[in-house]
Amino acid sequence: MHALSTPGDAILAHNTGGAILYDALRVDQPGPELFDRGYWRARGCLQETLGGRGTVAFIRDGERRWVLRHYRRGGLVARLIDDTYLWSDEQRVRSLREWHLLRQLREWQLPVPVPVAAAYVRIGLVYRADLITEELPSRLTLAEAVKAAPLPPDRWGAIGRCIARFHARGVQHTDLNAHNIVLGASDEVYLLDFDNGQLRARGAWERRVLARLERSLRKVTAGLPDDRFGPSQWQALREGCAA
């Protein structure tokens, strides 16, 4: 999936108020500036686009093709709290947990971004967090694709087969929706955003993951022609998932 697929040593470096977890093969002794959009913007290395819960920052620095994500609240709580999370202990820091999960998924050769570095800064009883991953070969989300044109049945089947690979490993994506499924060339499919994702025994949660995706697809295709998403497209996805 990537030219550089072998992970380096996982290094956790503490600093004033927080820590940085990083892959020593992909970054060398990073400081807080690594997660500072202003730093990259001043160097002319930053591209920002709207996406998800804010802007997505793409870093272009020599051969580096990275995505910088600042953790932000979603749902109703976002109206009151923007980007802070209650501190309990380091083991529960969202960015560090997602970094470790992505690393495990890469070891299983599942189609997810390569984790580069994660950080948190503690402020009293709360903390803020960031994550850097390598950019995928494509930026085309399933949401964008279905809005643009109908997808053939084999494409829906490929999406289902991709999801099945994760479920076979007991990987629960807690917010699988049309915006964090990325379509590559041919039948390549990738999954993004494993915040709060977990490994668990297979069970009823798999149906809930698919139900959440179906709701998302109905939402993004509301008002579009029937050939964008409906019973036949969902059936093709489900058949791929069951294959």
Order of alpha helices (4+ residues) and beta strands (2+ residues): beta-beta-alpha-beta-beta-beta-beta-alpha-beta-beta-alpha-alpha-beta-beta-beta-beta-alpha-alpha
